[in-house]
Amino acid sequence: MAIKATVYSSPICPQCQRAKQFLASQGVEYDEVDVSADPEVARMLKEKTGVKLVPVVELQGEFYPGFIRSKLEKVLAEIQAGDGQ
């Protein structure tokens, strides 16, 4: 089963580009949401994460603010391990 994600980003964010490149390199399909174009989404993310920054990667209903490669690697490994059970 393919892992799917949502990446909340803005067009001028270098970390957002890195997050998307990382997900693509891991074979993760993702939808992209431009937070700068939708203030309601930005408010929702602040409520969910407690911070106001991008990128935010959503995987299986969990929100991961910032691009922390090691954290995403761990989460993806856990998701993949769960698929094999």
C-alpha positions as CSV (number, residue, x, y, z in Angstrom):
1,M,0.0,0.0,0.0
2,A,1.4,3.4,-1.0
3,I,1.9,5.9,1.7
4,K,0.2,9.2,1.1
5,A,0.9,12.6,2.7
6,T,-0.2,16.2,2.7
7,V,2.5,18.8,2.7
8,Y,1.4,22.2,3.8
9,S,3.9,24.7,2.4
10,S,4.5,28.1,0.8
11,P,6.2,28.8,-2.5
12,I,9.1,30.7,-1.0
13,C,10.0,28.1,1.6
14,P,13.3,26.2,1.0
15,Q,12.6,23.7,3.8
16,C,9.2,22.9,2.1
17,Q,11.1,22.0,-1.1
18,R,13.4,19.8,0.9
19,A,10.5,18.0,2.6
20,K,8.8,17.4,-0.8
21,Q,12.0,16.1,-2.3
22,F,12.6,13.8,0.6
23,L,9.0,12.4,0.5
24,A,9.3,11.8,-3.3
25,S,12.7,10.0,-2.8
26,Q,10.9,7.7,-0.3
27,G,8.2,6.9,-2.8
28,V,5.6,8.8,-0.8
29,E,2.8,10.4,-2.8
30,Y,1.7,13.7,-1.5
31,D,-0.8,16.5,-2.0
32,E,0.5,20.0,-1.6
33,V,-1.5,22.8,0.1
34,D,-0.2,26.4,-0.3
35,V,-0.8,27.9,3.2
36,S,0.0,31.4,1.9
37,A,-3.1,31.2,-0.3
38,D,-5.5,30.1,2.4
39,P,-5.5,31.8,5.8
40,E,-8.1,29.3,7.1
41,V,-5.6,26.4,6.5
42,A,-2.9,28.4,8.3
43,R,-5.2,28.9,11.3
44,M,-6.1,25.2,11.3
45,L,-2.4,24.2,11.3
46,K,-1.6,26.5,14.2
47,E,-4.4,24.9,16.2
48,K,-3.2,21.4,15.4
49,T,0.5,21.9,15.8
50,G,0.8,24.9,18.2
51,V,3.3,26.6,15.9
52,K,3.0,28.9,12.9
53,L,5.5,27.6,10.4
54,V,5.9,25.5,7.2
55,P,6.4,22.9,6.1
56,V,4.0,20.7,8.0
57,V,3.7,17.1,6.8
58,E,0.6,15.2,7.6
59,L,0.9,11.4,7.6
60,Q,-2.0,9.2,8.7
61,G,-3.8,12.1,10.5
62,E,-0.7,13.2,12.4
63,F,1.0,16.5,11.8
64,Y,4.8,17.0,11.8
65,P,5.8,20.6,11.7
66,G,9.2,21.6,10.2
67,F,11.3,19.4,8.0
68,I,13.1,17.1,10.4
69,R,14.4,14.3,8.2
70,S,15.2,11.9,11.0
71,K,11.7,12.3,12.4
72,L,10.1,11.7,9.1
73,E,12.3,8.7,8.4
74,K,11.3,7.2,11.7
75,V,7.6,7.8,11.1
76,L,7.7,6.3,7.6
77,A,9.5,3.3,8.9
78,E,6.8,2.8,11.5
79,I,4.1,3.1,8.9
80,Q,5.8,0.6,6.6
81,A,6.3,-1.8,9.5
82,G,2.6,-1.6,10.3
83,D,1.6,-2.3,6.7
84,G,3.5,-5.6,6.9
85,Q,1.6,-6.9,9.8
